[in-house]
Amino acid sequence: MKYNRCGKSGLLLPQISLGLWHNFGSVDSFENGEDIVKAAFDEGITHFDLANNYGPVPGSAETNFGKILKKNFQGNLRDEMVITTKAGYTMWDGPYGDWGSRKYLLSSLDQSLKRMNLEYVDIFYSHRFDPETPLEETMMALDYAVRSGKALYAGISNYNAEQTKEATEILKRLGTPCLIHQVKYSMFVREPEAGLLDVLEEKGVGCIAFSPLAQGLLTDKYLKGIPENSRAFNPNGHLKTDEVSEERIQKIIQLNAIAQQRNQSLAQMALAWLLKDNRITSVLIGASSVRQLKNNIDSLQNLDFSTAELLEIENILR
């Protein structure tokens, strides 16, 4: 595993991090989740990313992760891990369980720490921009989380370029620099390239890409359409069937051909494609099995692209 410096901070993050968005909730196999976390750590993945609402049910991924920590990572092993959580999406009913108020963010952080049985998280994120709350209030909550010792660093997620610039400037004035931005970015989702990555580079903020495989589209799973065991087939999933169009499948087939020429799976190439940009600190993968986890980690064996390969990929993605 190689570790990249996160922006202009002293913190190093693994090029591949593990996200617990799916497969670690109360409806999932605890033993499978435990095996994945242990295997990830053994492979050098030190960064584990959560949010208050991860599950289902909301909060259960943090609860399960706390049990995994207590059972397998006692003693000084906590000091070898970067554990992150977020607040910003709906967590509980009523006026105080959503968005970006100081009341919600700090209450949620306390709840997250109790669920994971931790004294602090390494990074606490504002999970999304709140148009109804002054940005100063949201950033002051992150600043307080760090100054109180409940978080070591502050981060933001799902902010656009303009919002990110303003947020980082507020945090800098407060004396708690923005460490990292967690952004949706993949071969199929290119919006960060329209200014956001430039802002992060200018401000010295790290970037971690979530959904780097576009909810599984950038794998060999959809080469022949929508399989029954896929997220697109699940009516409760985040990937909708209309996102798996015939045009999209043809692009997946063409991208897969390039990956095969590189002796990689499509998933491995998609991860490598993100990591070729030195503004990307880490990519955040999910995993439903230890085998899938290790397959994704193997993407690190070939991160180099020829000019011809990059041009061919761009022609496909147009």
C-alpha positions in Angstrom: 0.0 0.0 0.0 1.2 3.5 -0.8 0.2 6.5 1.3 -0.4 10.0 -0.1 -0.1 13.2 1.8 -3.6 14.7 2.3 -3.4 18.2 0.9 -0.8 20.3 2.7 -1.4 18.5 6.0 0.8 16.1 7.9 -1.7 13.3 7.5 -1.0 10.4 5.1 -3.9 8.4 3.7 -3.8 5.1 1.9 -4.4 5.3 -1.9 -7.4 3.0 -1.3 -9.7 3.5 1.7 -12.6 1.4 2.8 -16.1 2.9 3.0 -18.9 1.3 5.1 -21.8 2.8 3.2 -23.1 -0.6 2.1 -22.7 -4.1 3.5 -22.1 -3.2 7.2 -25.6 -2.4 8.5 -27.9 -4.3 10.8 -29.4 -6.1 7.8 -26.0 -7.5 6.7 -23.8 -10.3 7.9 -21.7 -9.0 10.8 -19.1 -11.7 10.4 -18.7 -10.8 6.7 -18.2 -7.2 7.5 -15.7 -8.1 10.2 -13.7 -10.2 7.8 -13.6 -7.4 5.3 -12.4 -4.8 7.9 -9.7 -7.1 9.2 -8.5 -8.0 5.7 -8.4 -4.4 4.7 -6.3 -3.5 7.6 -3.9 -6.4 6.9 -3.6 -5.1 3.4 -2.5 -1.7 4.6 -5.9 0.1 4.4 -5.8 2.3 7.5 -8.6 4.6 6.6 -12.2 3.6 7.4 -15.0 5.9 6.4 -18.5 6.1 7.9 -21.4 8.5 8.3 -24.1 8.8 10.9 -26.8 7.5 8.6 -25.0 4.5 7.1 -26.8 1.2 7.6 -29.6 0.3 7.1 -30.9 1.0 9.7 -29.3 4.4 10.0 -26.5 4.3 12.6 -26.1 0.5 12.5 -22.9 0.6 10.4 -21.2 2.7 13.1 -22.6 0.4 15.8 -21.2 -2.7 14.0 -17.9 -1.0 13.3 -17.6 -0.2 17.0 -18.1 -3.9 17.8 -15.5 -4.8 15.2 -13.0 -2.4 16.8 -13.6 -3.6 20.3 -13.2 -7.2 19.3 -10.2 -6.9 17.0 -8.4 -3.6 17.4 -7.6 -3.2 21.0 -4.6 -1.3 22.5 -2.6 1.0 20.3 -4.1 -0.3 17.1 -6.6 2.6 17.2 -3.6 4.9 16.7 -2.9 3.1 13.4 -6.3 3.8 12.0 -8.0 6.9 10.5 -11.7 6.7 11.3 -14.1 9.2 9.9 -17.7 10.1 10.1 -20.1 12.7 8.8 -23.4 14.4 9.5 -25.6 16.4 7.0 -28.3 14.0 5.7 -31.5 13.0 7.4 -30.7 11.0 10.6 -33.7 11.4 12.8 -37.2 13.0 12.6 -37.9 16.5 13.8 -36.2 19.9 13.3 -32.7 18.9 14.6 -31.8 15.7 12.7 -30.8 17.0 9.3 -28.7 19.5 7.3 -26.0 21.7 8.7 -26.9 23.5 11.9 -24.5 23.5 14.8 -27.2 21.8 16.9 -27.4 18.9 14.5 -23.8 18.4 13.6 -22.5 18.4 17.2 -25.4 16.3 18.6 -24.8 13.8 15.8 -21.1 13.6 16.4 -21.7 12.8 20.1 -24.1 10.0 19.0 -21.6 8.6 16.5 -18.8 8.5 19.1 -21.1 6.6 21.5 -22.1 4.1 18.8 -18.5 3.4 17.9 -17.3 3.6 21.5 -14.6 6.1 20.6 -13.2 9.2 22.3 -12.6 10.9 18.9 -12.8 10.5 15.2 -9.9 11.5 13.0 -12.0 13.4 10.5 -15.5 14.9 11.0 -17.3 16.0 7.8 -20.1 18.3 7.0 -21.8 15.8 4.7 -23.5 18.4 2.5 -23.9 22.1 2.0 -27.0 23.5 3.8 -28.5 26.4 1.8 -30.7 27.5 4.8 -27.9 27.7 7.4 -25.1 30.3 7.4 -22.0 28.6 6.2 -20.1 30.3 9.1 -22.3 28.4 11.5 -21.6 25.0 9.9 -17.9 25.7 9.7 -17.8 26.9 13.3 -19.4 23.6 14.4 -16.5 21.7 12.6 -14.0 24.0 14.2 -15.5 23.3 17.7 -15.5 19.6 17.0 -11.8 19.8 16.5 -11.0 22.2 19.4 -13.1 20.0 21.7 -10.9 17.0 20.9 -13.8 15.0 19.5 -12.2 15.2 16.0 -8.7 15.7 14.8 -9.5 17.2 11.5 -12.4 18.9 9.7 -13.7 17.9 6.2 -16.5 18.7 3.8 -18.4 16.6 1.3 -20.7 17.2 -1.7 -19.9 21.0 -1.8 -19.5 22.6 -5.2 -16.4 24.6 -6.2 -17.7 28.0 -5.0 -19.1 26.6 -1.7 -15.8 24.8 -1.1 -13.7 27.9 -1.7 -15.8 29.9 0.9 -15.8 27.0 3.4 -12.1 26.6 3.3 -11.5 30.3 3.7 -13.8 30.4 6.8 -12.1 27.4 8.4 -8.7 28.9 7.8 -9.7 32.1 9.5 -11.0 30.1 12.4 -7.7 28.3 12.7 -8.9 24.8 11.7 -7.9 24.3 8.1 -10.1 22.1 5.9 -8.2 18.8 5.6 -10.2 17.0 2.9 -13.1 17.1 0.5 -15.0 13.9 -0.2 -16.5 14.1 -3.7 -18.5 11.8 -6.0 -16.0 11.2 -8.9 -15.6 8.5 -11.5 -15.1 8.0 -15.2 -18.9 8.5 -15.5 -19.2 11.4 -13.1 -16.8 14.2 -14.1 -18.2 17.3 -12.5 -15.3 17.7 -10.1 -13.1 18.5 -13.1 -15.1 21.7 -13.7 -13.4 23.8 -11.1 -13.6 21.9 -7.8 -10.3 20.0 -8.2 -8.6 23.3 -9.0 -9.9 24.9 -5.9 -8.7 22.0 -3.8 -5.3 22.2 -5.3 -5.2 26.0 -4.7 -6.3 25.7 -1.1 -4.1 22.8 -0.2 -7.1 20.5 0.5 -6.9 16.7 -0.1 -9.5 14.9 -2.2 -11.0 11.5 -1.7 -13.3 10.1 -4.4 -16.5 8.2 -3.4 -18.4 5.9 -5.8 -15.3 5.6 -7.9 -16.9 2.6 -9.7 -20.2 4.5 -10.3 -22.2 2.2 -8.0 -20.8 -0.9 -9.7 -21.3 0.3 -13.3 -17.6 0.4 -13.9 -17.2 -3.4 -13.3 -17.8 -6.4 -15.4 -21.2 -6.9 -13.8 -23.1 -5.0 -16.4 -21.4 -6.2 -19.6 -24.5 -8.2 -20.6 -27.2 -6.0 -19.1 -28.6 -5.9 -15.6 -28.0 -9.1 -13.5 -30.5 -10.0 -10.8 -27.9 -9.6 -8.0 -27.0 -6.1 -8.9 -27.7 -2.7 -7.3 -29.6 -1.6 -10.4 -31.9 -4.7 -10.2 -32.7 -3.8 -6.5 -35.7 -1.4 -6.4 -34.4 0.0 -3.1 -30.9 0.6 -4.4 -29.2 3.9 -5.2 -28.5 2.9 -8.8 -31.6 3.1 -11.0 -32.3 1.0 -14.1 -32.5 4.0 -16.4 -28.8 4.7 -15.6 -27.9 1.4 -17.2 -28.9 2.4 -20.7 -27.8 0.5 -23.9 -25.5 3.4 -24.7 -23.9 3.2 -21.2 -23.5 -0.6 -21.6 -21.7 -0.1 -24.9 -19.3 2.3 -23.2 -18.7 -0.2 -20.4 -17.9 -2.9 -23.0 -15.4 -0.7 -24.7 -13.7 0.4 -21.5 -13.5 -3.3 -20.4 -11.6 -4.0 -23.6 -9.0 -1.4 -22.7 -8.7 -2.8 -19.2 -8.1 -6.3 -20.6 -5.3 -5.0 -22.7 -3.8 -3.5 -19.5 -4.2 -6.9 -17.8 -6.7 -5.3 -15.4 -10.3 -5.8 -14.6 -12.5 -2.8 -15.5 -12.9 -2.0 -11.8 -9.1 -2.0 -11.3 -8.6 0.3 -14.3 -11.4 2.7 -13.1 -9.6 3.1 -9.7 -6.2 3.5 -11.4 -7.7 6.1 -13.7 -8.7 8.3 -10.7 -5.4 7.8 -8.9 -3.3 8.9 -11.9 -4.3 12.5 -10.9 -2.0 13.6 -8.0 -4.8 15.8 -6.7 -6.6 12.7 -5.7 -5.4 11.6 -2.2 -7.4 8.4 -2.0 -10.3 6.5 -3.6 -13.0 5.2 -1.4 -14.1 1.7 -2.2 -17.0 -0.5 -0.9 -16.7 -4.2 -0.7 -19.2 -7.1 -0.2 -16.5 -9.7 0.2 -12.8 -10.1 1.0 -12.2 -11.3 -2.5 -13.7 -8.2 -4.0 -11.7 -6.0 -1.6 -8.4 -7.7 -2.7 -9.3 -7.4 -6.4 -9.8 -3.7 -6.0 -6.5 -3.3 -4.1 -4.7 -5.0 -7.0 -5.5 -1.9 -9.1 -2.4 -0.4 -7.4 -0.2 -2.7 -9.4 -0.7 -0.7 -12.6 -1.4 3.0 -12.2 0.4 4.2 -15.3 -1.5 5.1 -18.5 -0.1 5.8 -21.9 -1.2 8.9 -23.8 -2.9 6.7 -26.3 -4.9 4.9 -23.6 -6.1 8.1 -22.0 -7.1 9.5 -25.4 -9.0 6.3 -26.2 -10.8 6.4 -22.8 -11.8 10.0 -23.4 -13.2 9.2 -26.8 -15.3 6.5 -25.3 -16.6 8.7 -22.4 -17.7 11.5 -24.7 
